[in-house]
Amino acid sequence: MLSRLSSISRQVVKPCAAVASQRCFSVSTKDDNKYAWHKTAWPAWQMYKDKAGESGATMFTVGLAAYLLSKEIFIINDEVLLIFAMGGTGYQLAKAAGPVVGKMLDERRNAILDKMNKGRIAQLSSLENAIEAAKEGEAALVDRKEYFDVMKENNEMRLEIEYRRRLEEVESEVQKRLDYQVDLQNLEQNIEEDHISSWVESHVVNSITAKHETDAIAQCINDLNALAATTKAA
């Protein structure tokens, strides 16, 4: 029984956690929903207002105060007046200095939130970049077969080019050797021809005698005379 009463009393006195997490925490302006928490913070009070109406809650408060005063449960003395005076003074000070201090605190809060948001945005950007990189990696994995085929074809093309280059190099070297052999044969042939012609010429010259020279000169004179006669007759 005591535990049940304790839980009920905690539920009546305890504020609503959902309201505390959802309300606006600004303390500088009334437009920021500064006093909205008291309307739904205590569920039992809100339930009573829903049942009795708005005037019922006011009458309950006035009746409770009158009962406490009439039964001398709550006695107004000098200390109570001092509390009222101090409360009024504190209220006026809060009303005068509250907006300035609240604005300063809101600016400080906004600065902290902006700083935290910058870090959050930077972290989100880095995560998005990592996600994009991962997606590109997945796309590369999807196209890996085509990529390997292209690499294989490129390797085969390079091997074919190297093979043809080496064939051309071998052909060029063989052509050089053949040209060398042809040049060597031509040189040997020219040397042999020069040698043979020189040898024949020397033997022909050596075989000519004085009589042969006289006969050759006489034959030349006869040929010239015949040519002259033919020219004169024409």
C-alpha positions in Angstrom: 0.0 0.0 0.0 2.8 2.4 0.9 4.7 1.6 -2.2 1.6 2.3 -4.3 1.0 5.6 -2.6 4.7 6.5 -3.1 4.5 5.7 -6.8 1.3 7.8 -7.2 2.8 10.7 -5.3 6.0 10.6 -7.5 3.8 10.6 -10.6 1.9 13.6 -9.4 5.0 15.6 -8.4 7.4 14.4 -11.1 7.4 16.5 -14.3 6.7 14.9 -17.6 10.0 13.8 -19.3 8.6 14.1 -22.8 7.8 17.7 -22.2 11.2 18.4 -20.8 12.9 16.9 -23.9 10.6 18.6 -26.5 10.2 22.2 -25.1 12.2 25.1 -26.3 15.0 26.0 -23.9 15.2 29.7 -24.8 15.2 32.1 -21.8 15.4 35.4 -23.6 12.1 35.9 -25.4 8.5 34.9 -24.8 8.0 33.9 -28.5 10.4 31.0 -27.9 7.7 29.2 -25.9 9.4 30.1 -22.5 6.6 29.1 -20.2 4.9 26.3 -22.2 6.3 23.6 -19.9 3.9 24.3 -17.0 0.9 23.5 -19.0 1.7 19.8 -19.5 4.6 19.2 -17.1 2.5 17.5 -14.3 0.0 15.0 -15.8 -2.2 14.9 -12.7 -2.8 18.7 -12.7 -3.6 18.7 -16.4 -6.0 15.7 -15.9 -7.8 17.7 -13.2 -8.1 20.8 -15.4 -9.5 18.7 -18.2 -12.2 17.3 -15.8 -13.1 20.5 -13.9 -12.3 23.2 -16.6 -10.1 26.2 -16.4 -12.2 28.0 -13.7 -12.3 24.8 -11.6 -8.5 24.8 -11.3 -8.6 28.5 -10.2 -11.3 27.8 -7.6 -9.4 24.8 -6.3 -6.3 26.9 -5.8 -8.3 29.8 -4.1 -10.2 27.3 -1.9 -7.0 25.5 -0.9 -5.4 28.8 0.1 -8.5 29.9 2.1 -8.6 26.5 3.8 -4.9 26.6 4.8 -5.3 30.2 6.1 -8.6 29.6 8.0 -7.3 26.5 9.7 -4.0 28.3 10.5 -2.1 25.5 8.7 -0.3 28.3 6.8 0.3 31.4 9.0 1.3 34.7 7.5 3.9 36.3 9.7 7.0 38.5 9.3 9.0 35.8 7.7 6.2 35.2 5.1 6.1 38.9 4.3 9.8 38.9 4.0 9.6 36.0 1.6 6.9 37.8 -0.5 9.1 41.0 -0.5 12.2 39.1 -1.5 10.2 37.1 -4.1 8.8 40.3 -5.6 12.2 41.9 -5.6 13.7 38.8 -7.3 10.9 38.8 -9.8 11.5 42.5 -10.7 15.2 41.9 -11.0 14.6 38.8 -13.1 12.1 40.8 -15.3 14.6 43.7 -15.7 17.8 41.7 -16.2 16.4 38.5 -17.5 16.1 39.4 -21.2 19.7 40.6 -21.3 21.1 37.6 -19.5 18.8 35.3 -21.4 19.9 36.8 -24.7 23.5 36.4 -23.7 22.9 32.8 -22.8 21.0 32.2 -26.0 23.8 33.6 -28.0 26.3 31.4 -26.1 24.0 28.4 -26.7 23.7 29.2 -30.4 27.4 29.6 -30.7 28.0 26.2 -29.1 25.3 24.6 -31.2 26.8 26.1 -34.4 30.2 24.8 -33.5 28.7 21.3 -32.8 26.7 21.5 -36.0 29.9 22.4 -38.0 31.6 19.3 -36.6 28.5 17.2 -37.3 28.2 18.6 -40.9 31.9 17.9 -41.5 31.5 14.4 -40.1 28.4 13.8 -42.3 30.3 15.1 -45.3 33.2 12.7 -44.6 30.8 9.9 -44.2 29.0 10.8 -47.5 32.4 10.8 -49.2 33.2 7.4 -47.8 29.8 6.1 -48.9 30.4 7.5 -52.4 33.8 5.9 -52.5 32.3 2.6 -51.3 29.6 2.9 -54.1 32.4 3.5 -56.7 34.2 0.4 -55.3 31.0 -1.6 -55.7 30.6 -0.3 -59.3 34.2 -1.3 -60.0 33.5 -4.7 -58.6 30.4 -5.1 -60.8 32.5 -4.2 -63.9 35.6 -6.1 -62.9 35.0 -8.8 -65.5 34.9 -6.2 -68.3 37.9 -4.5 -66.7 39.9 -7.7 -66.7 38.9 -8.4 -70.3 40.2 -5.0 -71.3 43.4 -5.5 -69.4 43.9 -8.9 -71.0 43.3 -7.4 -74.5 45.8 -4.6 -73.7 48.4 -7.2 -72.6 47.9 -9.3 -75.7 48.2 -6.2 -77.9 51.4 -5.2 -76.2 52.8 -8.7 -76.6 51.8 -8.6 -80.3 53.5 -5.3 -80.8 56.6 -6.5 -79.1 56.6 -9.7 -81.2 56.2 -7.7 -84.4 59.0 -5.3 -83.3 61.3 -8.1 -82.7 60.4 -9.7 -86.1 61.2 -6.4 -87.8 64.4 -6.2 -85.9 65.4 -9.7 -87.0 64.4 -8.9 -90.6 66.5 -5.7 -90.5 69.5 -7.6 -89.1 69.2 -10.4 -91.7 68.8 -7.8 -94.5 71.9 -6.0 -93.3 73.9 -9.3 -93.4 72.5 -10.1 -96.9 73.4 -6.6 -98.1 76.9 -7.1 -96.7 77.3 -10.4 -98.5 76.1 -8.9 -101.8 78.4 -5.9 -101.4 81.3 -8.3 -100.6 80.5 -10.4 -103.7 80.2 -7.3 -105.9 83.5 -6.1 -104.5 85.2 -9.4 -105.2 83.7 -9.6 -108.7 84.9 -6.0 -109.5 88.4 -6.8 -108.2 88.5 -10.0 -110.3 87.2 -8.2 -113.4 89.8 -5.4 -112.9 92.5 -8.0 -112.4 91.4 -10.0 -115.5 91.1 -6.9 -117.7 94.5 -5.7 -116.5 96.0 -9.1 -117.1 94.5 -9.4 -120.6 95.5 -5.9 -121.5 99.0 -6.4 -120.4 99.3 -9.7 -122.4 97.7 -8.1 -125.4 100.1 -5.2 -125.3 103.0 -7.5 -124.7 101.9 -9.7 -127.7 101.9 -6.8 -130.2 105.2 -6.6 -132.3 106.7 -3.9 -134.5 105.4 -5.6 -137.7 101.9 -5.7 -136.2 102.1 -2.0 -135.5 103.3 -1.2 -139.1 100.5 -3.3 -140.5 97.9 -1.6 -138.2 99.1 1.8 -139.3 99.0 1.0 -143.0 95.5 -0.4 -142.6 94.4 2.8 -140.9 95.9 4.9 -143.7 94.1 2.8 -146.3 90.8 3.1 -144.4 91.3 6.9 -144.2 92.0 7.1 -147.9 88.9 5.0 -148.8 86.8 7.2 -146.5 88.2 10.4 -148.1 87.4 9.1 -151.6 83.9 8.1 -150.6 83.4 11.6 -149.2 84.7 13.3 -152.3 82.5 11.2 -154.6 79.5 12.1 -152.6 
